[in-house]
Amino acid sequence: MTATMARDSLRGMTESHSDSQREGAVARAIEQQTAKLPSDLFLWAALGSIGASLLLQCTGQKQESNFVGQWAPTFLLLGLYNKIVKVAGSDRASG
């Protein structure tokens, strides 16, 4: 699936929302701010947490290593959310 097809698909999903499914003011404000962040920031944060986890594991701090290592999926999910907001936006149909 190309980026254009994905973008068009996401736009179709946002345009099909009824008025009862519109985003609230808080969600809209958060999305406006997160859309300003570069997408690779989240990738670097995930890679950094993996590296820090590896370092902690090598120094024998196993619990701390597991804790920090579990941040990587969270950063990647936030990056995915950031990308979706940039491509599809919040309530794009409403302007």
Secondary structure, DSSP 8 states (H G I E B T S, - for coil): --HHHHHHHHHHHHHT--GGG---HHHHHHHHHHTTS-THHHHHHHHHHHHHHHHHHHTT-HHHHHHHHTHHHHHHHHHHHHHHHHHH-SSGGG-
